[in-house]
Amino acid sequence: MSQSLNQPKPSKNAPPRPTVGQLIKYEWRLLLVAMQFLTRLPIPSFSSYDPQWLHQSSRHFPAVGLLIGLLCAGVFWLGSVLFTPLVAAVISTAFGIRLTGAFHEDGLADSCDGLGGGLTRERTLTIMKDSRLGTYGVLGLVSALLLKVTLLASMPPSVAIVALIIGHTASRLLCISLLALLPYGGEIEHAKAKPMAQQLTPLQGLLSSGWLLLAGVLVTLIFPYTVQQIGVGQWLLALLLALIATDYMRRLLRRRLDGYTGDGLGATQQLSEVAIYIGLAASLPFI
């Protein structure tokens, strides 16, 4: 009896554990926040909004990439039916830019300007905040777009479709990996999205990889022959190049800015996406 009396009583103020339905509803809300942040899709407004939702929604960025990849792949397929692969590549790339409001392309251009023209951390951040586009930004953006279009046009249409789905999903997963690997390196008061100026936990980053796994399952089920046609060597090369591009940006941002910025994340997404296309478009006769 004395033992039971000495046991601590449960706190009456402890919040109840959420049900499975509540967890699903909450994650769905975070997914909508991620879509609202990364795309120009018409998302219904929320009756109440917590700024922390944006930070938590980053684990669903690859899901938004999967949606963008599927839509761009559909546009590419339609373009390849009506026109040549080159025209299809141009149309699908332009559609992706319109769908996202050039969100990541803007980050790439600003990063090229700032990292290319700034000699100090303060000067680099000042240039990156400038809305005007400089020489480095123009060259970097044009180079990325030309690479995307020519690489997609050089692939068989079915391979390009798979590349778009995997490329958009994987590049956004690699992009948010910097949230776990680096601290925020910009000026918090000038952050485009202040709640995003926080680190992502490794566990959240691991959970985000589930969206890439889903993308892989989808393309395998829908395009089994194409997935086999691409070849193990090309898949490995695409993975290796994407990891190299991401690690290059990680080291560059760490050295120049002491951490990531929103523009740096956008540049990482663009570079890793192009790297995936390079790997999947490569001809590897020696393998």
C-alpha positions in Angstrom: 0.0 0.0 0.0 2.8 2.4 0.9 4.5 1.8 -2.5 1.3 2.7 -4.3 1.0 5.9 -2.2 4.5 6.9 -3.0 4.1 6.5 -6.7 3.8 9.8 -8.6 0.3 10.6 -9.8 -0.2 11.3 -13.5 -0.4 15.0 -14.3 -3.9 16.2 -15.1 -2.4 18.9 -17.3 -0.5 16.6 -19.6 -1.8 17.0 -23.2 -3.5 13.9 -24.7 -1.6 12.0 -27.3 -2.9 12.7 -30.8 -4.8 10.0 -32.6 -3.7 8.6 -36.0 -6.4 10.6 -37.7 -5.1 13.8 -36.1 -1.5 13.0 -37.1 -2.6 12.4 -40.7 -4.6 15.6 -40.8 -1.6 17.5 -39.4 0.8 16.1 -42.0 -1.6 16.8 -44.7 -1.7 20.4 -43.6 2.1 20.6 -43.6 2.1 19.2 -47.2 -0.3 21.9 -48.3 2.0 24.5 -46.6 4.9 23.1 -48.6 3.0 23.2 -51.8 1.9 26.8 -51.1 5.5 27.8 -50.4 7.2 26.1 -53.4 4.6 26.4 -56.1 2.0 28.7 -57.6 -0.7 26.1 -57.3 -4.0 27.4 -55.9 -4.0 26.2 -52.3 -6.9 27.0 -50.0 -6.0 29.5 -47.3 -5.9 28.4 -43.6 -8.3 29.7 -41.0 -5.4 29.9 -38.6 -1.7 29.8 -39.4 1.4 28.9 -37.2 4.7 30.2 -38.6 6.3 27.0 -37.4 4.4 25.0 -39.9 6.7 26.2 -42.7 9.7 24.9 -40.9 8.0 21.6 -40.2 6.7 21.3 -43.8 10.3 21.1 -45.2 10.1 17.3 -44.7 7.5 17.3 -47.4 9.5 19.3 -50.0 10.4 16.1 -51.8 6.7 15.3 -52.1 6.1 18.6 -53.8 9.1 17.7 -56.1 7.3 14.5 -56.9 4.2 16.3 -57.8 6.1 18.8 -60.0 8.0 16.0 -61.6 4.8 14.1 -62.5 3.2 17.3 -64.0 6.3 18.2 -66.0 6.6 14.6 -67.2 3.0 14.7 -68.4 3.7 17.9 -70.3 6.9 16.4 -71.8 5.0 13.3 -72.9 2.3 15.4 -74.6 5.0 17.6 -76.2 6.9 14.6 -77.5 3.7 13.3 -79.1 2.9 16.6 -80.8 6.4 17.9 -81.5 10.1 16.9 -81.4 11.9 15.9 -78.2 13.7 19.3 -78.2 10.4 21.2 -78.3 9.0 18.9 -75.6 12.0 19.6 -73.4 11.6 23.4 -73.8 7.9 23.3 -73.1 8.2 21.0 -70.0 11.1 23.2 -68.6 9.1 26.4 -69.1 6.0 24.7 -67.5 8.1 23.8 -64.5 9.4 27.4 -64.1 5.8 28.7 -64.4 4.6 26.1 -61.9 7.2 27.1 -59.3 7.3 30.8 -60.1 11.1 30.4 -60.9 11.6 29.9 -57.1 14.7 27.8 -57.3 16.0 29.4 -60.5 15.9 32.7 -58.7 18.0 31.2 -55.9 20.5 29.9 -58.4 20.9 33.3 -60.1 21.3 35.1 -56.8 23.8 32.6 -55.5 25.9 32.9 -58.7 25.9 36.7 -58.4 26.7 36.7 -54.7 29.2 33.9 -54.5 30.8 35.0 -57.8 31.0 38.7 -57.1 31.3 39.0 -53.3 34.7 38.9 -51.7 33.4 39.0 -48.1 30.5 37.3 -46.3 28.8 40.6 -45.8 29.2 41.7 -49.4 28.1 38.3 -50.7 24.8 38.5 -48.6 24.2 42.1 -49.8 24.6 41.0 -53.5 22.3 38.0 -53.0 19.6 40.3 -51.5 19.8 42.6 -54.5 16.8 42.0 -56.8 18.9 43.0 -59.9 20.5 40.2 -61.9 24.2 40.4 -62.7 26.6 38.8 -65.1 27.3 35.7 -63.0 23.6 35.2 -62.3 22.7 35.4 -66.0 25.4 33.0 -67.1 24.6 30.5 -64.3 20.9 30.6 -65.0 21.3 30.3 -68.8 23.8 27.5 -68.4 21.5 25.5 -66.2 18.5 25.9 -68.5 20.4 25.0 -71.6 21.8 21.9 -69.8 18.3 20.8 -68.7 16.8 21.2 -72.2 19.6 19.6 -74.1 20.0 16.7 -71.7 16.2 15.9 -71.7 16.0 16.2 -75.5 19.0 13.8 -75.9 17.2 11.0 -73.9 14.5 8.7 -75.3 11.1 10.2 -74.3 10.4 7.4 -71.7 13.8 7.9 -70.1 13.3 11.7 -70.0 9.9 11.2 -68.3 11.5 9.0 -65.6 14.4 11.5 -65.3 11.9 14.3 -64.6 10.1 12.5 -61.9 13.2 11.2 -60.1 15.2 14.5 -60.7 12.6 16.8 -59.2 12.0 14.6 -56.2 15.6 13.7 -55.4 16.9 17.2 -55.9 14.5 18.6 -53.3 15.5 15.9 -50.9 19.2 16.7 -51.4 18.3 20.4 -51.1 16.8 20.1 -47.6 19.6 17.8 -46.5 21.6 21.1 -46.0 19.0 22.1 -43.4 20.4 19.2 -41.3 24.1 19.5 -42.2 24.5 23.3 -41.9 23.4 26.1 -39.6 21.7 29.1 -41.1 24.3 31.5 -42.6 22.2 34.5 -43.6 20.9 37.4 -41.6 17.8 36.2 -39.8 16.0 39.6 -40.0 16.3 39.5 -43.8 15.4 35.8 -44.3 12.8 35.3 -47.0 11.1 32.9 -44.7 12.2 33.3 -41.1 10.8 30.0 -39.8 12.9 28.2 -42.4 16.0 29.6 -40.8 16.2 26.6 -38.6 18.0 23.3 -38.8 16.3 20.1 -39.9 16.9 17.1 -37.6 18.6 14.0 -39.2 15.5 12.0 -38.3 13.2 14.4 -40.2 15.6 14.2 -43.2 15.5 10.4 -43.1 11.7 10.4 -43.1 11.7 12.8 -46.1 13.6 10.1 -48.1 10.4 8.1 -48.0 9.0 10.4 -50.8 12.0 9.5 -53.0 11.3 5.8 -52.3 7.7 6.4 -53.4 8.9 8.1 -56.6 11.1 5.1 -57.3 8.3 2.7 -56.7 6.0 4.7 -59.0 8.4 4.8 -62.0 9.2 1.1 -61.5 5.6 0.2 -61.6 4.6 2.5 -64.5 7.8 2.2 -66.6 9.5 -1.1 -65.6 11.2 -1.5 -69.0 12.5 2.0 -69.0 14.0 1.7 -65.5 15.8 -1.4 -66.6 16.8 0.3 -69.9 18.6 3.1 -68.1 21.1 0.7 -66.6 22.7 0.3 -63.2 25.7 2.3 -64.3 23.7 5.4 -65.2 21.7 5.2 -62.0 24.8 5.1 -60.0 26.4 7.9 -62.0 23.3 10.1 -61.5 23.4 9.4 -57.7 27.2 10.1 -57.5 27.0 13.3 -59.5 24.0 14.6 -57.4 25.8 13.8 -54.2 29.0 15.6 -55.5 26.9 18.7 -56.5 25.2 18.8 -53.1 28.5 18.3 -51.2 30.1 21.0 -53.3 27.3 23.5 -52.4 27.6 22.4 -48.7 31.3 23.1 -48.6 31.0 26.3 -50.5 28.2 27.7 -48.4 30.0 26.7 -45.2 33.2 28.4 -46.3 31.7 31.6 -47.8 28.6 32.2 -45.6 29.1 30.0 -42.5 25.9 28.1 -43.4 23.0 27.9 -45.8 20.6 30.5 -47.1 17.4 30.3 -49.0 19.2 31.2 -52.2 21.8 28.6 -51.5 19.1 25.9 -51.1 17.6 26.9 -54.4 21.0 26.7 -56.1 21.6 23.2 -54.6 18.3 22.0 -56.0 19.1 23.3 -59.4 22.6 21.8 -59.5 21.6 18.4 -58.2 18.7 18.2 -60.6 21.1 18.9 -63.6 23.6 16.4 -62.2 20.9 13.7 -62.1 20.0 14.4 -65.8 23.7 14.3 -66.7 24.0 10.8 -65.1 20.9 9.4 -66.7 21.7 10.9 -70.2 25.3 9.6 -70.1 26.3 6.9 -72.5 28.3 4.2 -70.7 29.3 1.6 -73.2 32.1 0.3 -71.0 29.6 -0.9 -68.3 
